[in-house]
Amino acid sequence: MSHHKLAKIPLAASAVVAALIATSAPAAASNYIPVELPMTTTGAHGLGCSGDVWAVGNVYPDGDVPGTVDLQLKGWLKVFGVPAPWCTLAPTVQWHNLDTGATGQGSTALGAWQPFFWSAPVVGNLRLVTGPGQVEFTLTTDLPHTPSVTNFRVY
């Protein structure tokens, strides 16, 4: 094969790849609205433990599962302000759909694995299917805590 014919192979391959890209369907953009459950200060399980817990997440107006909220619960679990690996907590998110009257809850475990030098909150993921509507969320724990109540529209 001549040198000129070999040089044309990458050019032809590039044209084929460009044609495939041009004819492929555009990717659907992820449409979401960020939400937040306010911080609550709470006791935590473990010798001398306490901390702060909150949640951030998303609702999806064009989501595959209507009425779904994805939350990431976050917590700083400490002893005298220092993250402690023996501190644990299982916060609960209770919800009440104000439009339909439906209620429910979800919980996830936090802690018991971070080292002393850990510089980020411990996290746990939670998916709640509340149904579409205006929904009230209450973040609680099984230990003494300050109230954390908020509401937002779920699509």
N, C-alpha and C positions, 0 to 999 in steps of 0.2 A: 504494500500500500504506500502511496506517495505521501510526502510530508504535507502537501496541501490538503489531501483527503483526511489525514489524521487531525489536522487543525480544525476541520469543520465538524468533527464529532462533538466536542464540547459545546460548540455554538448551537448545533441541532438539539442537544440535550437541554440546553438552557431554554430554547424556544418551547420545547415540550413542557418543561416544568412551569414556565410562565403561563402557557395556555391552560394548564391544569389549575393553577392558582386563580387565574382570571375567571374560570367557569365554575369554581366551587362556590357554594352558598356562603354568604357572609355569616360570621359567628354572631350569635345572639348576645346582646349586651346584658349583663346582670343588673337588674333594676332592683334596688333595695333602699330602704329607709333605715338609718341607724337609730337605735333606741337605747335608753339607759335606765336602769333601776338604781335609785340613789343609794349611797353608802349607808350602812348600818354598823354601829359599834356593838360588839358582842363579846361575851365570854367564849372560850374555846376549850375543848377537851384536852387535858394534859396539865401537868403540874405548873401552876402559875400562868396559864395561857389566856390570852385575850386577843382581840384583833378587830379588823374592819373588813366588811364584806360588801360587795356591790356586783352589779352585772351590766354588761354591755352586749349589744346584739343587733339583730336586723329583723325587719319585717319585709315581706316581698310582695309588692302590689301585683306583679305578674308572675308569681311563683307557681311551681308545679303542684304544690299542696296548699290550697286556699286556707287561710286562717292559721298559718304557722309562724311561730316566733322561734328563732335560734338565739340562744343566750350563752354567753361565756361568763360564768360566775368567777369572780376573782376575790382573793382574800390575802390580807397580811395577817399572819398568825404569829404572835410574838410573846416573849417574856421580857418584861422591862424594856420594850422597844427593840429587842433583837429577835430576828426570825429564829424560831426554835423548831427543830425537826420532829419533836414529839407532839406538837400541837396539831389537833385535827378538828374538823367541823363539817357538818352536813347541812348546809343551808337549804331551806325549802322556799320555792316560789309558788305561792297560791295565786290562782287567777279566778276572776269572775267576769264573764262576758256580760256587760251591762245591756246589750241589745237582745240577747237570746236567753239570758238567765243561766246559761251553762257555767259550771264551776269545775275546777280541777287543781292539781298541783304536781310539782316535780321536784326532785331533790338530787343532789350529787355530792360526792365526798371531796373534801379539800384537805390538803396537808399530809403529814406523816411521811414525807420523803425528801423535803428540801434540806440542804445542808445549812450550817450556820451562816456561811458567807453568801447565801442566796440573795440576789439583789432584785428579784422580780416577784410579784404576787403569785401565789399558787392558784391554779385554774382548774375548772371543771366545766364541761359542756352540757347543755340541756336544750332539748327541743320540745316545745309545747305546742300542741294543736288545740287552739282555743276556739277556732271558728272565726269567721270575719265579724267585725264589729268593734265597738269601743270597749276595751278590756281594762279592768283594774288589776294591778299586780301588787302583791304584798310579799316582800322579802323577809323571811323570819328564820330563826334558829330555835333549837330546843333549850337554849341557855338564855339568861337575861340579855336583852338587846334593846336598842332604840328602834322606834317604828320606822319602816321604810315602805311607803305606799306611793304608787304612781299609776297613771293610766295613759293609754295611747291607743290609736286606731290600728287594728290588725286587718290586713286585706286578704 
